[in-house]
């Protein structure tokens, strides 16, 4: 079986979606950019299967050229395969994607507003705020287009009335960013209980963004 290590990685992090409560039961999905038989594409979690039952052969390979749901697997890919494909096409730096229905990110996304820079850790997503993609039915091309727009100059965004999506150079990086987004959303909901939080200035966030480039390097 091709890309066995990567398939097992997807299963490992899919189980973490549940164990960390980042995404309960069957919700959310995970993918990795790969090449199979000289075809550029990605492997993604299947539709509707509990993560605890996943086996390497359940993970679905999709070509970046696929414009419809077609693959060589007996399983259907996640219903959100379109935005995974489009992120890989539009973001060459993206090698792994985590989409989660995490509780606080989903709650904030229901207000269909970006998260302003109430805390400097907002910069981890790549910009002065965290955008919220406009609402569209799950699995649609319209939703994918909305997500790509919200990810402009960013590596994570909220999805209106839906959840969040984050990408990174590997699965560990993407999963950690998704956890950071969930934590930021949790902090934001707490701050709002006290009233409107004070917002960091554009100038301050530019300083933070410059420093954030080396944040994970120590």
SULCORHU-V696521 format. One record per backbone hydrogen bond with DSSP energy under -0.5 kcal/mol. NH is the residue of the N-H (numbers start at 0). CO is the residue of the C=O. Records with the same first field share a line. If there is no record, write none. Layout:
# SULCORHU-V696521
NH->CO + CO
This chain:
# SULCORHU-V696521
3->0
6->2
7->3
8->4
9->5
10->6
11->7
12->8
13->9
14->10
15->11
16->12
17->13
18->14
19->15
20->17
21->15 + 16
22->16
26->23
28->98
30->96
31->42
32->94
33->40
35->38
38->35
39->37
40->33
41->61
42->31
43->59
44->29
46->75
52->49
53->50
57->54
58->54 + 55
59->43
61->41
63->39
65->62
69->67
77->44
80->77
82->79
83->79
84->80
85->81
86->82
87->83
88->84
89->85
90->86
91->89
93->90
94->92 + 167
95->167
96->30
97->165
98->28
99->163
102->20
105->101
106->102
107->103
108->104
109->105 + 106
110->107
111->108
112->107
114->129
115->113
117->115
121->118
122->119
123->120
124->121
125->122
126->121
129->114
130->128
132->130 + 157
139->136
143->139
144->140
145->141
146->142
147->143
148->144
149->145
150->146
151->148
153->150
154->124
155->124
156->164
157->130
158->162
159->132
160->108
161->158
162->158
163->99
164->156
165->97
166->154
167->95
173->169
174->170
175->171
176->172
177->173
178->174
179->175
180->176
181->177
182->178
183->179
184->180
185->181
186->182
187->183
188->184
189->185
190->186
191->187
192->188 + 189
193->189 + 190
194->191
199->116
204->200
205->201
206->202
207->203
208->204
209->205
210->206
211->207
212->208 + 209
213->210
214->211
216->213
217->213 + 214
